[in-house]
Amino acid sequence: MTADDSFSRLDDDDFPAYTMGRAAGMLGTTQGFLRAIGDARLITPLRSAGGHRRYSRYQLRIAARARELVDQGTPIEAACRIVILEDQLEEAQRLNAEHQRAAAAHAWSS
């Protein structure tokens, strides 16, 4: 892999670019919080060759939403479940919109 390949991967939302310490710092939380949401199966960080957790930008956005809920007084397990359901709803809405566009295009071409 060249340096150019490495830099282009930083634009990938799923590329595990952030260490646990960096991720916690960016979120303004503790490493323990990241472990807790991992234990609750909200996010599953990838592991480096040395076994260290690595987080993607997508995972950091999910963790930030969970942190917002916890900061508002929601128990961590409930916050994780809420975030999972929000993510599932967003995906369902995206798929529904795609199907509606496809149906409209089909109706238009008929």
Buried (B, 14 or more C-beta within 10 A) or exposed (E): EEEEEEEEEEEEEEBBBBBBEEBBEBBEBEBEBBBBBBEBEBBEBEEEEEEEBBBBBBBBBBBBBBBEBBEEEBEBEEBBBBBBEEBEEEEEEEEEEEEEEEEEEEEEEE
